[in-house]
Amino acid sequence: MSVVTDPKPGRPSAGFATLVASATFLMGSTLVASKILLSNGIPVMLLLGWRFVIAAATTLPFLLYEAGDPQGVLFPRHMRWKAWAAVALVGLLQTTAVTLLLAVAVRTISPVAAAILLVTNPLWSTLLGHVISGDALNRPKIIAFVSASAGIAVALGGAAYSDDPGGAVTGSLVGLASALCLAVATVIGRLIVIPLSPTALNFWQMLAGSVPVLCAAYLIGERWPGLAWHIWVWFFWMAIPATLGAYYLWHAAVGRAGSSQRIRYLFLAPISTVLLSQFSFGLTIAPLEVAEGVLIGAALWFVNRR
């Protein structure tokens, strides 16, 4: 598996800024698309399954183009069962659990609030790394956790005083659970050596996470409703540009400036969710969401400060 090391810290280039802004815009658009698609009657498991099956299928041409030996890239001879099990587990956590939990969350909270909670995942992966591997918690990381905790407290406090306090608090906790699932998947990927290229790993984890859900959706009787053409546009936007486009741009950003620099700018994703929510639903961000966003944005800035 190819490993990208973090370059020396420095001011991000214009190319890096463009890559990160584009990737986070696509990431932020998925929650808006999800809310639109679910509100038009698409069953959640069917939506999740087909989104990632189509994304995985669309990955194959890129994977075959990149690989000199496609079979060897997809099925490495030296890859053991433990690595395959890790890929399946990452797929179930990163593809299935995260997406299902976010779909449940946006039923009762805004896409903006869900996006803010999701981007806390680097904080939890750092904390898990400390617990499991004994990674040091320096002063900036401690500041990050205090700031993130305050942001989550603001989110839960605001939900408790909403028009539907029970649903809003539950939605916020479910959104936070999605970030925790993503953090666990990240830690598994760090602890277990998986001899796959990043693109091959992305293909297998999407397939491993989507096929079981798709089978379960049809077994319980989920079916596609009749949809207008513009709803199909939202679906294919979420399945291809917002999934694959975000993936390739995100990894290109790592190559330019490293994962720690990239994580500091992860908070651009909720900002794009705000803009798209205003355009699509006429929603405006609440003052408490601004406070929550500022606190968690500060936490992301500090968590990988050198």
Residue frames relative to the residue before (quaternion, step in Angstrom):
aa qw qx qy qz dx dy dz
M 1.0000 0.0000 0.0000 0.0000 0.00 0.00 0.00
S 0.4204 -0.7062 0.5067 0.2604 3.55 -0.85 0.90
V 0.1786 -0.7847 0.5889 0.0745 3.54 -0.98 0.86
V 0.2179 -0.7647 0.5939 0.1229 3.54 -0.91 0.96
T 0.2114 -0.7827 0.5736 0.1171 3.58 -0.64 1.06
D 0.5474 -0.6258 0.4474 0.3294 3.52 -1.14 0.63
P 0.3989 -0.6894 0.5452 0.2616 3.60 -0.82 0.92
K 0.6588 -0.4794 0.3761 0.4412 3.54 -1.26 0.15
P 0.5528 -0.6364 0.4122 0.3457 3.56 -0.99 0.80
G 0.1966 0.7626 -0.5982 0.1479 3.52 -1.12 0.66
R 0.6798 -0.4579 0.3469 0.4559 3.54 -1.24 -0.04
P 0.4686 -0.6866 0.4660 0.3030 3.64 -0.75 0.98
S 0.4549 -0.6834 0.5034 0.2695 3.55 -1.06 0.80
A 0.6680 -0.4840 0.3776 0.4207 3.53 -1.34 0.21
G 0.6290 0.5413 -0.3329 0.4478 3.58 1.07 -0.75
F 0.6406 0.5164 -0.3137 0.4739 3.56 1.01 -0.84
A 0.6548 0.5176 -0.3127 0.4534 3.59 0.91 -0.91
T 0.6507 0.5112 -0.3155 0.4646 3.59 0.99 -0.81
L 0.6508 0.5169 -0.3142 0.4589 3.58 0.96 -0.86
V 0.6901 0.4788 -0.2860 0.4612 3.57 0.84 -0.97
A 0.6508 0.5135 -0.3222 0.4571 3.60 0.92 -0.86
S 0.6677 0.4955 -0.3020 0.4662 3.59 0.96 -0.84
A 0.6714 0.5007 -0.3018 0.4554 3.57 0.92 -0.91
T 0.7011 0.4600 -0.2859 0.4638 3.59 0.86 -0.88
F 0.5706 0.5569 -0.3848 0.4649 3.60 1.16 -0.49
L 0.6703 0.4862 -0.2983 0.4748 3.59 0.91 -0.90
M 0.6305 0.5287 -0.3335 0.4601 3.59 0.98 -0.79
G 0.6840 0.4997 -0.2855 0.4482 3.56 0.85 -0.96
S 0.6411 0.5507 -0.3331 0.4181 3.57 1.08 -0.65
T 0.5668 0.6269 -0.3955 0.3596 3.62 1.13 -0.50
L 0.6638 0.5037 -0.3182 0.4521 3.60 0.97 -0.76
V 0.6267 0.5150 -0.3319 0.4816 3.57 1.06 -0.71
A 0.6549 0.5049 -0.3037 0.4731 3.59 0.95 -0.91
S 0.6390 0.5384 -0.3229 0.4444 3.57 0.97 -0.84
K 0.6674 0.4934 -0.3085 0.4647 3.58 0.89 -0.89
I 0.6431 0.5159 -0.3232 0.4646 3.61 0.98 -0.81
L 0.6936 0.4846 -0.2818 0.4524 3.58 0.85 -0.97
L 0.6684 0.4892 -0.3060 0.4693 3.60 0.93 -0.81
S 0.6619 0.5047 -0.3126 0.4576 3.59 1.02 -0.75
N 0.6738 0.4559 -0.2960 0.5006 3.60 1.27 -0.26
G 0.6754 -0.5801 0.2650 0.3702 3.53 1.20 0.59
I 0.4491 0.6625 -0.4921 0.3424 3.62 1.13 0.25
P 0.4369 -0.6970 0.4932 0.2830 3.64 -0.73 0.98
V 0.5748 -0.6630 0.3619 0.3147 3.53 -0.90 0.99
M 0.6873 0.4788 -0.3074 0.4515 3.63 0.88 -0.84
L 0.6282 0.5235 -0.3284 0.4727 3.57 1.07 -0.71
L 0.6368 0.5309 -0.3143 0.4623 3.56 1.02 -0.84
L 0.6743 0.4924 -0.2955 0.4643 3.57 0.86 -0.97
G 0.6837 0.5173 -0.3014 0.4172 3.57 0.80 -1.03
W 0.7230 0.4323 -0.2619 0.4710 3.58 0.77 -0.99
R 0.5701 0.5879 -0.3923 0.4187 3.59 1.06 -0.61
F 0.7814 0.3602 -0.1984 0.4693 3.58 0.71 -1.04
V 0.5541 0.5547 -0.4105 0.4656 3.62 1.15 -0.32
I 0.6685 0.4808 -0.2966 0.4838 3.59 0.94 -0.89
A 0.6417 0.5185 -0.3262 0.4614 3.60 0.99 -0.81
A 0.6527 0.5058 -0.3154 0.4677 3.60 0.97 -0.84
A 0.6559 0.5087 -0.3116 0.4626 3.58 0.95 -0.89
T 0.6615 0.5013 -0.3052 0.4669 3.58 1.03 -0.76
T 0.5969 0.5736 -0.3532 0.4359 3.59 1.20 -0.50
L 0.5810 0.6493 -0.3693 0.3232 3.58 1.04 -0.80
P 0.6646 0.4933 -0.3439 0.4435 3.68 0.78 -0.82
F 0.6405 0.5120 -0.3243 0.4716 3.59 1.02 -0.78
L 0.6560 0.5209 -0.3041 0.4538 3.55 0.99 -0.89
L 0.6753 0.4850 -0.2918 0.4728 3.58 0.94 -0.87
Y 0.6294 0.5316 -0.3291 0.4614 3.58 1.11 -0.68
E 0.6917 0.4865 -0.2772 0.4561 3.58 0.98 -0.88
A 0.7352 0.4680 -0.2333 0.4312 3.56 1.00 -0.86
G 0.3820 -0.6944 0.5577 0.2468 3.55 -1.04 0.78
D 0.7639 0.1730 -0.0845 0.6160 3.55 1.21 -0.67
P 0.2434 -0.8237 0.4897 0.1501 3.64 0.20 1.24
Q 0.6640 0.5039 -0.3208 0.4498 3.60 0.91 -0.86
G 0.6705 0.4974 -0.2987 0.4623 3.55 0.98 -0.83
V 0.6415 0.5176 -0.3257 0.4632 3.58 1.10 -0.63
L 0.7202 0.4335 -0.2515 0.4798 3.59 0.93 -0.86
F 0.7965 0.1509 -0.0587 0.5825 3.59 1.07 -0.77
P 0.1069 -0.8234 0.5549 0.0513 3.61 0.36 1.18
R 0.5072 -0.6799 0.4391 0.2962 3.58 -0.86 0.95
H 0.7373 0.4275 -0.2292 0.4703 3.56 1.01 -0.79
M 0.4937 0.6550 -0.4435 0.3613 3.62 1.20 0.20
R 0.2682 -0.7998 0.5256 0.1101 3.57 -0.63 1.19
W 0.7144 -0.4709 0.3157 0.4101 3.54 -1.34 0.31
K 0.6034 0.5725 -0.3603 0.4223 3.59 1.06 -0.69
A 0.6615 0.4930 -0.3013 0.4781 3.58 1.01 -0.81
W 0.6393 0.5076 -0.3301 0.4740 3.61 1.01 -0.77
A 0.6353 0.5207 -0.3292 0.4657 3.59 1.02 -0.77
A 0.6337 0.5250 -0.3251 0.4659 3.58 1.05 -0.76
V 0.6304 0.5256 -0.3330 0.4641 3.59 1.01 -0.80
A 0.6587 0.5039 -0.3086 0.4658 3.59 0.95 -0.90
L 0.6667 0.4992 -0.3053 0.4616 3.59 0.95 -0.85
V 0.6313 0.5146 -0.3282 0.4784 3.59 1.00 -0.80
G 0.6449 0.5260 -0.3209 0.4521 3.59 0.99 -0.80
L 0.6765 0.4903 -0.2963 0.4628 3.56 0.92 -0.89
L 0.6875 0.4600 -0.2833 0.4852 3.58 1.06 -0.72
Q 0.7695 0.4109 -0.2078 0.4424 3.56 0.67 -1.18
T 0.7357 0.3799 -0.2254 0.5134 3.58 1.04 -0.74
T 0.7671 0.3931 -0.2152 0.4590 3.57 0.60 -1.16
A 0.7522 0.4277 -0.2480 0.4356 3.56 0.49 -1.21
V 0.6715 0.5062 -0.3167 0.4388 3.59 0.79 -0.97
T 0.7113 0.4650 -0.2739 0.4503 3.58 0.80 -1.00
L 0.6453 0.5107 -0.3259 0.4653 3.60 0.97 -0.80
L 0.6698 0.5027 -0.3041 0.4540 3.57 0.89 -0.92
L 0.6514 0.5021 -0.3198 0.4705 3.60 0.98 -0.78
A 0.6334 0.5297 -0.3322 0.4559 3.58 1.03 -0.77
V 0.6423 0.4957 -0.3142 0.4930 3.57 1.07 -0.73
A 0.6547 0.5419 -0.3162 0.4215 3.58 0.94 -0.90
V 0.7172 0.4650 -0.2802 0.4368 3.62 0.82 -0.94
R 0.4903 0.6293 -0.4524 0.3985 3.59 1.23 0.09
T 0.8106 0.2492 -0.1068 0.5190 3.58 1.06 -0.73
I 0.7424 0.2580 -0.2133 0.5803 3.63 1.20 -0.17
S 0.6207 -0.5643 0.3877 0.3823 3.58 -1.22 0.38
P 0.6165 -0.5329 0.4129 0.4068 3.61 -1.16 0.42
V 0.6031 0.5679 -0.3572 0.4315 3.58 1.09 -0.67
A 0.6761 0.4841 -0.2947 0.4709 3.58 0.87 -0.96
A 0.6445 0.5168 -0.3228 0.4618 3.60 0.99 -0.81
A 0.6561 0.5129 -0.3128 0.4568 3.60 0.97 -0.84
I 0.6388 0.5239 -0.3303 0.4565 3.59 0.99 -0.80
L 0.6716 0.4885 -0.3001 0.4693 3.58 0.93 -0.87
L 0.6405 0.5444 -0.3362 0.4247 3.61 0.96 -0.80
V 0.7078 0.4771 -0.2878 0.4342 3.61 0.88 -0.84
T 0.4855 0.6215 -0.4669 0.4001 3.60 1.21 0.29
N 0.4301 0.7517 -0.4433 0.2313 3.63 1.20 -0.22
P 0.6270 0.5237 -0.3860 0.4285 3.71 0.91 -0.57
L 0.5990 0.5626 -0.3626 0.4396 3.59 1.13 -0.58
W 0.7032 0.4582 -0.2750 0.4689 3.57 0.90 -0.92
S 0.6274 0.5119 -0.3553 0.4670 3.61 1.04 -0.61
T 0.6143 0.5274 -0.3420 0.4769 3.60 1.12 -0.64
L 0.6605 0.4996 -0.3034 0.4713 3.59 0.97 -0.88
L 0.6498 0.5005 -0.3184 0.4753 3.60 0.97 -0.81
G 0.6198 0.5376 -0.3396 0.4599 3.58 1.06 -0.74
H 0.6330 0.5217 -0.3220 0.4728 3.58 1.08 -0.73
V 0.6858 0.4862 -0.2877 0.4588 3.59 0.91 -0.93
I 0.7495 0.4172 -0.2239 0.4627 3.59 0.84 -0.99
S 0.8217 0.2600 -0.1030 0.4966 3.57 0.78 -1.04
G 0.4727 -0.6926 0.4350 0.3281 3.56 1.23 -0.13
D 0.2433 0.7782 -0.5390 0.2112 3.59 1.15 0.57
A 0.5180 -0.6752 0.4307 0.3003 3.56 -0.93 0.91
L 0.2443 -0.7235 0.6252 0.1611 3.55 -1.17 0.72
N 0.1285 -0.8103 0.5690 0.0562 3.57 -0.25 1.24
R 0.7519 -0.4132 0.2601 0.4430 3.57 -1.29 0.09
P 0.6553 0.5003 -0.3486 0.4459 3.68 0.82 -0.76
K 0.6523 0.5067 -0.3263 0.4597 3.60 1.00 -0.75
I 0.6287 0.5180 -0.3384 0.4710 3.58 1.02 -0.72
I 0.6244 0.5207 -0.3291 0.4804 3.59 1.02 -0.81
A 0.6339 0.5420 -0.3251 0.4458 3.57 1.01 -0.86
F 0.6886 0.4763 -0.2961 0.4597 3.61 0.84 -0.88
V 0.6272 0.5167 -0.3413 0.4724 3.59 1.03 -0.73
S 0.6677 0.5000 -0.3006 0.4624 3.59 0.91 -0.90
A 0.6603 0.4990 -0.3094 0.4682 3.60 0.96 -0.86
S 0.6366 0.5264 -0.3311 0.4561 3.59 0.97 -0.80
A 0.6417 0.5088 -0.3209 0.4759 3.56 1.02 -0.79
G 0.6451 0.5244 -0.3192 0.4550 3.60 1.00 -0.81
I 0.6599 0.4903 -0.3055 0.4805 3.58 0.98 -0.84
A 0.6219 0.5339 -0.3379 0.4627 3.60 1.04 -0.75
V 0.6294 0.5183 -0.3249 0.4792 3.59 1.03 -0.79
A 0.6477 0.5270 -0.3177 0.4493 3.59 0.97 -0.88
L 0.7014 0.4516 -0.2724 0.4794 3.58 0.85 -0.94
G 0.6351 0.5265 -0.3346 0.4555 3.58 1.04 -0.73
G 0.6614 0.4939 -0.3063 0.4741 3.57 0.98 -0.82
A 0.6372 0.5306 -0.3285 0.4523 3.59 1.04 -0.77
A 0.6400 0.5516 -0.3267 0.4236 3.57 1.02 -0.79
Y 0.7414 0.3660 -0.2121 0.5210 3.60 1.18 -0.49
S 0.4262 0.6969 -0.4698 0.3345 3.58 1.21 0.42
D 0.7045 -0.4450 0.3299 0.4437 3.58 -1.29 0.02
D 0.7633 0.1745 -0.1016 0.6136 3.58 1.16 -0.63
P 0.1472 -0.8568 0.4841 0.0992 3.59 0.42 1.20
G 0.6450 0.5284 -0.3332 0.4401 3.59 0.94 -0.82
G 0.6976 0.4683 -0.2713 0.4695 3.56 0.85 -0.98
A 0.6697 0.5101 -0.3066 0.4441 3.58 0.97 -0.84
V 0.6486 0.4954 -0.3237 0.4787 3.60 0.98 -0.79
T 0.6462 0.5105 -0.3175 0.4701 3.58 0.96 -0.87
G 0.6550 0.5168 -0.3101 0.4559 3.58 0.93 -0.87
S 0.6483 0.5136 -0.3166 0.4645 3.58 1.01 -0.80
L 0.6625 0.4954 -0.3046 0.4721 3.59 0.97 -0.83
V 0.6358 0.5133 -0.3238 0.4769 3.57 1.05 -0.75
G 0.6334 0.5216 -0.3255 0.4699 3.60 1.03 -0.77
L 0.6433 0.5052 -0.3132 0.4825 3.57 1.05 -0.77
A 0.6250 0.5402 -0.3362 0.4522 3.59 1.05 -0.76
S 0.6085 0.5467 -0.3591 0.4492 3.60 1.07 -0.65
A 0.6434 0.5117 -0.3191 0.4716 3.59 1.03 -0.77
L 0.6444 0.5196 -0.3210 0.4602 3.59 1.02 -0.77
C 0.6318 0.5222 -0.3311 0.4675 3.61 1.02 -0.77
L 0.6545 0.5018 -0.3124 0.4715 3.57 0.97 -0.82
A 0.6402 0.5238 -0.3249 0.4585 3.59 1.04 -0.75
V 0.6402 0.5141 -0.3256 0.4688 3.60 0.98 -0.81
A 0.6362 0.5228 -0.3254 0.4649 3.59 0.98 -0.83
T 0.6387 0.5315 -0.3177 0.4568 3.58 1.02 -0.81
V 0.6710 0.4959 -0.2947 0.4657 3.57 0.94 -0.90
I 0.6184 0.5331 -0.3466 0.4618 3.61 1.01 -0.77
G 0.6568 0.5181 -0.3053 0.4550 3.57 0.97 -0.86
R 0.6632 0.4909 -0.3066 0.4745 3.59 1.14 -0.58
L 0.7166 0.4864 -0.2542 0.4304 3.58 0.98 -0.88
I 0.7663 0.3107 -0.1659 0.5374 3.59 1.03 -0.76
V 0.3861 -0.7177 0.5317 0.2303 3.57 -0.80 1.01
I 0.0466 -0.7864 0.6157 -0.0175 3.57 -0.66 1.16
P 0.2328 -0.8272 0.4969 0.1213 3.63 -0.24 1.23
L 0.4217 0.6550 -0.5058 0.3706 3.55 0.66 1.19
S 0.5234 -0.5881 0.4977 0.3639 3.55 -1.17 0.50
P 0.6527 -0.5191 0.3530 0.4241 3.64 -1.10 0.42
T 0.6671 0.4977 -0.3140 0.4568 3.60 0.96 -0.79
A 0.6524 0.4998 -0.3140 0.4753 3.59 0.99 -0.81
L 0.6336 0.5191 -0.3280 0.4706 3.57 0.99 -0.78
N 0.6411 0.5196 -0.3206 0.4650 3.57 0.97 -0.85
F 0.6335 0.5345 -0.3232 0.4566 3.61 1.00 -0.84
W 0.7275 0.4497 -0.2616 0.4474 3.58 0.72 -1.05
Q 0.6738 0.4893 -0.3299 0.4447 3.60 0.91 -0.77
M 0.6229 0.5153 -0.3492 0.4738 3.61 1.09 -0.60
L 0.6601 0.4976 -0.3085 0.4707 3.58 0.99 -0.83
A 0.6683 0.5093 -0.3000 0.4517 3.58 0.92 -0.92
G 0.7096 0.4605 -0.2635 0.4636 3.57 1.06 -0.70
S 0.7413 0.4522 -0.2329 0.4378 3.59 1.07 -0.66
V 0.6389 0.5625 -0.3500 0.3910 3.62 0.90 -0.83
P 0.6667 0.4790 -0.3390 0.4594 3.69 0.79 -0.78
V 0.6547 0.5079 -0.3189 0.4600 3.59 0.98 -0.81
L 0.6467 0.5210 -0.3168 0.4583 3.57 1.00 -0.81
C 0.6392 0.5073 -0.3219 0.4801 3.59 0.99 -0.79
A 0.6596 0.5036 -0.3077 0.4654 3.58 0.94 -0.87
A 0.6181 0.5608 -0.3446 0.4296 3.60 1.02 -0.78
Y 0.7022 0.4465 -0.2701 0.4845 3.59 0.90 -0.90
L 0.6187 0.5531 -0.3467 0.4370 3.60 1.07 -0.65
I 0.7307 0.3937 -0.2402 0.5034 3.59 1.04 -0.73
G 0.6244 -0.6219 0.3074 0.3591 3.56 1.28 0.26
E 0.3742 0.7180 -0.5120 0.2869 3.63 1.14 0.39
R 0.0052 -0.7950 0.6058 -0.0321 3.55 -0.99 0.87
W 0.5679 -0.5953 0.4457 0.3529 3.58 -1.22 0.52
P 0.3359 -0.7122 0.5714 0.2311 3.61 -0.94 0.79
G 0.5968 -0.5162 0.4397 0.4291 3.57 -1.26 0.08
L 0.0747 -0.8271 0.5567 -0.0200 3.57 -0.75 1.08
A 0.4833 -0.6277 0.5252 0.3106 3.54 -1.17 0.65
W 0.6672 -0.5400 0.3337 0.3897 3.57 -1.19 0.55
H 0.6721 0.5070 -0.3256 0.4303 3.59 0.96 -0.78
I 0.5859 0.5425 -0.3786 0.4680 3.62 1.19 -0.37
W 0.6210 0.5199 -0.3377 0.4796 3.59 1.09 -0.68
V 0.5937 0.5557 -0.3628 0.4551 3.57 1.09 -0.67
W 0.6459 0.5084 -0.3164 0.4735 3.60 0.94 -0.85
F 0.6485 0.5254 -0.3291 0.4417 3.60 0.95 -0.84
F 0.7214 0.4270 -0.2674 0.4751 3.59 0.75 -0.98
W 0.5551 0.5676 -0.3924 0.4644 3.59 1.19 -0.43
M 0.6956 0.4701 -0.2778 0.4670 3.57 0.88 -0.97
A 0.6911 0.5049 -0.2867 0.4303 3.60 0.99 -0.83
I 0.8056 0.2855 -0.1455 0.4984 3.62 0.94 -0.78
P 0.7703 0.3216 -0.2524 0.4894 3.70 0.30 -1.02
A 0.7215 0.4616 -0.2709 0.4393 3.60 0.81 -0.97
T 0.6948 0.4215 -0.2784 0.5119 3.60 1.21 -0.34
L 0.7683 0.3448 -0.1982 0.5016 3.58 0.56 -1.12
G 0.6365 0.5365 -0.3360 0.4406 3.57 0.96 -0.84
A 0.6560 0.5029 -0.3077 0.4713 3.57 0.95 -0.88
Y 0.6386 0.5427 -0.3283 0.4357 3.59 0.97 -0.85
Y 0.7156 0.4529 -0.2708 0.4577 3.60 0.73 -1.03
L 0.6607 0.4968 -0.3165 0.4652 3.59 0.96 -0.80
W 0.6290 0.5493 -0.3229 0.4454 3.57 1.05 -0.82
H 0.7019 0.4474 -0.2720 0.4828 3.58 0.89 -0.93
A 0.5957 0.5380 -0.3675 0.4698 3.58 1.11 -0.53
A 0.6301 0.5281 -0.3301 0.4639 3.59 1.08 -0.71
V 0.6090 0.5393 -0.3535 0.4618 3.60 1.07 -0.70
G 0.6556 0.5224 -0.3095 0.4488 3.55 0.98 -0.85
R 0.6724 0.5003 -0.2954 0.4586 3.58 1.11 -0.66
A 0.8610 0.0529 0.0367 0.5045 3.58 0.75 -1.01
G 0.5977 -0.6029 0.3702 0.3771 3.62 1.19 0.15
S 0.6371 -0.5819 0.3624 0.3524 3.53 -1.22 0.59
S 0.6449 0.5318 -0.3498 0.4230 3.61 0.95 -0.71
Q 0.6334 0.5052 -0.3301 0.4844 3.60 1.00 -0.77
R 0.6476 0.5414 -0.3149 0.4340 3.55 0.99 -0.91
I 0.6574 0.5323 -0.3159 0.4298 3.58 0.91 -0.93
R 0.6110 0.5675 -0.3618 0.4169 3.60 1.03 -0.70
Y 0.7437 0.3865 -0.2129 0.5022 3.58 1.11 -0.65
L 0.3501 0.7597 -0.4817 0.2613 3.58 1.30 0.21
F 0.6187 0.5889 -0.3474 0.3869 3.56 1.11 -0.60
L 0.4745 0.6473 -0.4576 0.3827 3.59 1.21 0.00
A 0.5503 0.6309 -0.3963 0.3769 3.63 1.14 -0.50
P 0.6844 0.4504 -0.3165 0.4781 3.67 0.80 -0.80
I 0.5981 0.5576 -0.3773 0.4348 3.60 1.08 -0.59
S 0.6588 0.4815 -0.3149 0.4847 3.58 0.97 -0.79
T 0.5959 0.5491 -0.3604 0.4621 3.60 1.14 -0.60
V 0.6143 0.5455 -0.3368 0.4601 3.59 1.04 -0.78
L 0.6940 0.4876 -0.2846 0.4468 3.56 0.79 -1.05
L 0.6930 0.4655 -0.2826 0.4725 3.58 0.92 -0.89
S 0.6144 0.5388 -0.3482 0.4593 3.60 1.09 -0.63
Q 0.6369 0.5137 -0.3253 0.4739 3.57 1.03 -0.75
F 0.6751 0.4909 -0.2899 0.4682 3.57 0.99 -0.86
S 0.7564 0.4221 -0.2145 0.4514 3.59 0.88 -0.96
F 0.8225 0.2181 -0.0835 0.5186 3.60 0.89 -0.91
G 0.4259 -0.6859 0.4784 0.3455 3.57 1.20 -0.35
L 0.3929 0.7301 -0.4743 0.2960 3.58 1.24 0.41
T 0.1826 -0.7497 0.6234 0.1264 3.55 -1.16 0.62
I 0.5160 -0.6517 0.4554 0.3187 3.56 -1.07 0.66
A 0.4234 -0.7148 0.5049 0.2344 3.56 -0.92 0.97
P 0.6356 -0.5452 0.3726 0.3999 3.62 -1.15 0.53
L 0.6554 0.5043 -0.3271 0.4573 3.61 0.98 -0.77
E 0.6189 0.5251 -0.3470 0.4699 3.59 1.10 -0.60
V 0.6002 0.5387 -0.3560 0.4720 3.58 1.12 -0.64
A 0.6684 0.4930 -0.3023 0.4678 3.59 0.90 -0.94
E 0.6362 0.5249 -0.3165 0.4686 3.58 0.98 -0.88
G 0.6740 0.5098 -0.2879 0.4505 3.55 0.94 -0.93
V 0.6459 0.5187 -0.3251 0.4562 3.59 0.94 -0.83
L 0.6752 0.5010 -0.2961 0.4532 3.59 0.90 -0.93
I 0.7058 0.4372 -0.2727 0.4861 3.59 0.88 -0.89
G 0.5965 0.5460 -0.3591 0.4660 3.59 1.10 -0.61
A 0.6439 0.5042 -0.3182 0.4795 3.59 0.99 -0.79
A 0.6281 0.5404 -0.3328 0.4502 3.57 1.04 -0.79
L 0.6552 0.5036 -0.3134 0.4679 3.59 0.95 -0.83
W 0.6283 0.5391 -0.3358 0.4493 3.57 1.05 -0.72
F 0.7312 0.4454 -0.2383 0.4585 3.59 0.93 -0.91
V 0.6007 0.6367 -0.3820 0.2962 3.61 0.99 -0.80
N 0.7877 0.2405 -0.1496 0.5471 3.62 1.05 -0.62
R 0.2993 0.7553 -0.5263 0.2508 3.56 1.15 0.54
R 0.3810 -0.7488 0.5000 0.2100 3.55 -0.80 1.03
